[in-house]
Amino acid sequence: MAAGTIAMWVKAVATAILAGVIAQILVQPPGALASVPWLLRYGAVLAGFIAFLLARRSIFAGAFCGELVMLAAKWALG
C-alpha cells in the first residue's frame, strides 16, 4: 500500500467522523447548544459547507466558518 493511499484513507475516515459529529449535534444538540434555535444551527452548517466548497474542499475552512457563524449569531441574539 502506498503512503498516498494510506493518507487518503485517513482523511476519509477523519471526514466521516466529523460528519457524524456534526449530524449528532444537529439532531440532538448537547448542553448549551440545545438553547440555540434549529434554524441557526442549520444555517451555520450551510455556511460551513459553502466555505468548504469555496476553499477548495478545505475541512478546516468549513469547520471554522460554521463555528464563526454560530458564535456570531448566538452573540447577536444575546
C-alpha positions as CSV (number, residue, x, y, z in Angstrom):
1,M,0.0,0.0,0.0
2,A,1.4,3.4,-1.0
3,A,1.8,6.2,1.5
4,G,-0.6,8.3,-0.6
5,T,-3.3,5.7,-0.4
6,I,-3.0,5.5,3.4
7,A,-3.1,9.3,3.7
8,M,-6.3,9.4,1.6
9,W,-7.9,6.6,3.8
10,V,-7.0,8.5,7.0
11,K,-8.5,11.7,5.5
12,A,-11.7,9.9,4.5
13,V,-12.1,8.4,8.0
14,A,-11.5,11.7,9.7
15,T,-14.0,13.4,7.4
16,A,-16.6,10.7,8.1
17,I,-16.1,11.1,11.9
18,L,-16.5,14.9,11.6
19,A,-19.7,14.4,9.5
20,G,-21.1,12.1,12.2
21,V,-20.3,14.5,15.0
22,I,-22.0,17.4,13.1
23,A,-25.1,15.3,12.3
24,Q,-25.3,14.3,16.0
25,I,-25.0,17.9,17.1
26,L,-27.7,19.0,14.7
27,V,-30.2,16.3,15.6
28,Q,-29.6,16.2,19.4
29,P,-27.7,19.2,20.5
30,P,-25.9,18.8,23.8
31,G,-25.8,21.2,26.7
32,A,-25.8,24.9,25.8
33,L,-26.3,24.1,22.1
34,A,-29.8,23.0,22.9
35,S,-30.8,26.6,23.5
36,V,-29.6,27.6,20.0
37,P,-32.5,27.7,17.5
38,W,-32.5,24.9,15.0
39,L,-32.5,27.4,12.1
40,L,-29.3,29.0,13.4
41,R,-27.7,25.5,13.7
42,Y,-28.6,24.5,10.2
43,G,-27.6,27.9,8.8
44,A,-24.2,27.6,10.4
45,V,-23.8,24.1,8.8
46,L,-24.8,25.6,5.4
47,A,-22.3,28.4,5.7
48,G,-19.6,25.9,6.7
49,F,-20.4,23.8,3.7
50,I,-20.3,26.7,1.3
51,A,-16.9,27.8,2.8
52,F,-15.7,24.2,2.4
53,L,-16.6,24.3,-1.3
54,L,-15.2,27.7,-1.9
55,A,-11.9,26.9,-0.1
56,R,-11.2,24.0,-2.4
57,R,-12.7,21.4,-0.1
58,S,-10.8,22.5,3.0
59,I,-12.3,20.8,6.1
60,F,-10.6,23.4,8.3
61,A,-12.2,26.3,6.4
62,G,-15.6,24.8,6.6
63,A,-15.5,23.9,10.3
64,F,-14.0,27.3,11.1
65,C,-16.6,29.2,9.1
66,G,-19.5,27.2,10.6
67,E,-18.3,27.8,14.1
68,L,-17.7,31.5,13.4
69,V,-21.3,31.9,12.1
70,M,-22.7,30.0,15.0
71,L,-20.8,32.1,17.6
72,A,-21.6,35.4,15.9
73,A,-25.3,34.6,15.5
74,K,-25.6,33.4,19.1
75,W,-23.8,36.6,20.3
76,A,-26.1,38.8,18.2
77,L,-29.2,37.0,19.6
78,G,-28.0,37.5,23.1
